[in-house]
Amino acid sequence: MLVDEVSIIIKGGHGGPGRVSFHKKKGAGPDGGNGGKGGDVWVEATPDLYALNRFVSKRVLAAPNGEPGGNNEKSGANAKDLILVMPIGTFITDEEDKEIELDEIGEKVLLAKGGLGGKGNAFFKSPSNTTPRYAQPGLTGEEKKLNLKLKLIADFGLIGLPNAGKSSILNELTSANAKIGDYPFTTLEPNLGILPPRHPERSEGSKILADIPGLIEGASEGKGLGHKFLKHIEKVKLLLHCISAESANPFADYKIILEELEKFNPKLLEKQEIILLTKSDLVDKKDLEKKIKDLNKTKKQIIPVSIHDWESLQSLIKILG
């Protein structure tokens, strides 16, 4: 199961306490060392879509504490930092509504600072205080309650009614292995695939393709499965609107999805969009032409495509490339 929203509490490590200690040699004075700094809490972005799942079972995460100071003015060791791994596209919001967006793989951001270590009694020695018998306890680290919300960052997003052929297209164009079937709601959570670069020697040309679970009429109000994933469409650069060529009324199908996008977020209608008339091999040429003509009312680019028609897939890849 894909977890795309969860709340956690993070804590920077407590600073180690300073030490109260004196040299064994009589009259030599204090030698208590300082405590080490508590660990910081960082976040690092990963391409792993399921990275938020690990926070369901463990929602309080604390960095290690600094080590106590030693004698002979030896400082305690600083604690190691805690690095939390979260998916690219995660929005991190604290209780003051400050927001961080992870939009680059490998990006690291400081979330909470660890506390400073306390000073040992050697630090407080002075001509007027030659035998201080106290040390600082060390400071507490920052503690924050965070809400994590994942919004997929993809170049292309496949949207449409259930059973419109989205997962099949994803599987054919990428190395994804999304589950498919001849019944609605086969896809229960988003799937990602990598569209290989047109020139294999240039890996930087790869594009991410997302299959968003089927929307239905009323999705923006909580019906079906799609409402849960509408937020993932917000970060997609280009929408590939899949409509089955077998549909009795493709234009009506198109309007259903369009209305749900507008209800959820009107800005989604400003996104660039291409209509894929899927399963084009299952209708005769005359019927296909009629449906394309009907969809011309959308004033969008329309591409008939079938997973059983290699040329149609290659034409689509060229456009996406």
N, C-alpha and C positions, 0 to 999 in steps of 0.2 A: 504494500500500500504506500502511495506517495503522500508524505506529510508535507504540506505546503504552508502551514501556519502553526506556530507554537510560541509559548512564552517561557522564558528562562530567567534565572537570577544568576548573575556573575559576581564574583568577589576577587579583588586583588589580594595577594598574599599579605599577611600581617608582617610588619617589620620585626626582626629578631630583637630580643631585649639586650640592652647593654649589661655588662658584667660588673659586679662589685668584687674586687679582688685586690690583694696586697702582695707585694714582693715578700718572699719568705725571709729575706735578709732584713733584719731589724732596722727600722728607720728608712728603708728604701722607698716607701711610699706606695701609692695605688698603681695597679697595673691592669685594671679591668678594661677589656676591649669593647669595641662597638658591635652592635648587632648587625646582621646582614639585611639587605633590602628584600621586601616581599616580592614575589613574582607578579609581573603584569599579565593582563589578559588581552590577547590579540585574536583577531579573526582573519582567516585566509580563505580566499575564494577558490572553489574547485569546480570542475565541470560535472561532478557527480550530482545528478538530479535528486538523489535520495539521501543526501548528506544530513538533512534536517531530521530524518527518522531517528537518529541516535539520541536526540534531545527529548524524546517522548518518555523514555524510562529514567532519564537523569536530567532534571531541570535545574538543579542547583550546582553550579560549577565554580570551583575555587582554585586559584593558583596556590602553589606551595608557599609556606611561610619562610622568612629569612632565618638563618641559624643564629643562636645566641652568641654573644661575644665571649672570648676566652680570656685566660690570664696571659701575662706577659704582653699585654696590649694587642693581643691577636684578635682581629675582627672576625665575626661570624661570616660564613659564606652567603652571598646573595642567592636567592632562590631562582630556580629556572622559571621562565615564563610559561604560561598556559596558552596554547594556540588552538583555537576552535576552528574547525573546517566547516564552511557553509557553501551552498551552491551559488554559482554566479547567478545574478538576478534576485538575490535576497535583499529585502529592505529591512533594516534594523532600526527600530524606533524605541527611544527610552521614555521615561515617565514625563519628561519635559517636552516631548514631541520633537526632539532632535532626531534627524533621520540620516542614516548612512546607507548608500546603495552600493552593492558589490557588482560592478559591471565589467571587471576584467579578471580573467583567470590568473591566479597567483598573487593578486592584490592582497596586501596585508594592512590592517587598520588597528590601531590601539583602541581598545574598548574601556579598560579600567586599569588604573595605575596601582601598583603594589605600594604598601606603606614603607616609609623609611625606617631603617634600623635605629634603635635607641643608642645613645652615647653611653659608653662605659665610664666608670668612676675616674679613670685616668684622664679623661677629657676635661673633667671639672677641677683638676688640681691647679692651684694658684698659690702665690706667696701668702695670701690671706686665708687660704683653705687647703692646707697641705695634706689632709687626710679625709677627703670626701667619702662618705659611706653610703652613697646613693648612685643610682644609674637610671637612665630612661628605659621605659618598658617597650619602646618601639611603637610606631603608628599603625593604625588599622588601614587596610587597603580600601580602595573605592568599591562600593557595592551598588549594583544597578539592576533594575528589573527591565528586561528587554522583550519586545515583541518582534518575532521574526516572521516575515511574510515573503514567500517566494513568488516571483513573477518571471516566467520563462523569458530568457533573452534568446531569440532565434531570428534568423534572416527571413524565413518563410514559415507561415502558419497555415496548416490545413484545417479549414472550418467547414461546417455544413451539417445537415440533418443526419440522424443515425443511419447507418448502412448506405452512406453516399460514396463509399469506396476510398475514404481517406487513408486508412491503415494499409490497404493494398498498394496505394500509390507510394506511401512512405517506404514500404518494404522493397518495392521495385527500384526506387530511385536511390536508396541508401542501403547500408548494411544492417538496418534495424530488423528486428524480428517481432513486430507487433502482432498480437493475436487478432485473427480475422474470422468472420463467420457470416452466415446468411441470415442474421437476425439482428434487430436493433440492440444498441448498447454493448456490442462486443468489447469495445474499448472502454475501460473503467477508469483510466487515468492517462495523463499525457504521455506520449512517447516521443523521443528525440532520435534523429538520425543525422549522419554526416553526409552531405552531398559532396562527392569527391571533386577536386578541382579538374577543370577541363584539360589542364596540362599536369599530369601526375607528378612531374618533377617539382612542381610549385605547390607545396603543402599549404602555403598561406592562402591559397584560393579556395579552401574548403568552406562550405556554407552549412549552417545548422537548419534542419527542417523539423518542425514540431507538428505532431498530430494531436489536435485538441479534441477531446471526447465530444460526441454528438450533442448538438443543441436541439431543443424542441421549443415549440411555442409556449411561452410562459417561463422560459429558463431564467430570465432576469428576476423573476419573482420567486424562484426556488423550486420550480418543477423540473423533474428529470435529473440528469447528472450534470448537464452543461453549466448550470449556474455556478457550480463550485469552481469551474475552470475559466470563467469569463475573464477574470483578472489576468490570466496568462496571455491573453490576446493583446493586452495593452503594450507589451514590450516587443511584439513581433513587428518586423519592418514591412513585410509584404504579406497580405492575406491571399491565400489560394482557396477560393470559395468553391467547394466541390458540390455539384448537383448531378444526380444520377440521370443519365439519358433515358432510363426506363420510367422516370416520373411522368405522371399524366399531366402535370402542370409545373414545369421547371421555374417559370417566373414567380408563381405563388410560393414555391419553396424558397426562392431567393429572398422574397419579401419577408418571410417568417424570420429568417436569420437576421436580416437587416434591421427589423424592428426590435429584436432582442438586443442587438449590439447598441442601438440608439438608446434604449431604456437603461442599459447598464452604464454606458458612458458615451455620450454623443460624439466625443472626439474620435472614437473608433471609426466613425464614418469618413473621417478625413484620411484614413490610411489608404495607401495604394492597394488596389485589389485586381486580381485576375480571376475570371470564372473558368473552372475546369468542368467541362461536361463529361463526366466519367462514364465508364461502361459503354462507350460509344459503339463497341462491337456487337452489342446486344439489340440494337435497333437497326432498321433498314435505312438506307441512305436518304430516302425521301423524308422519313420521319425525323431523322437527325437534322436535316436542313431546316425543317419546319420549327424545330425546337431552338435551333440557333437563332433563327429569325425572331422568334418570340423573345429570346433573351437579349436581343439587340436593344430592347427598350431600356436596359440597364445602363447603356452607354459605356460598358466595360469591355475589355478585351476578352474574347471567348475562345477557349481552346478545347476541341474535342480530344479526349484521351482515353486510352484503354491499356490495361496492363498486358493485354495480348497483342498489342500493336506496337512493335518496337520503334517504328518511325515516329509515331505520335509521342512516345516517351522521349526520344532523342530531340524532337522539336521543343518539348517542354524544358529539357535540360539546357538547351541552347539559350532559351529565353531567361531562365533562372541564372545562368552563368554570366 
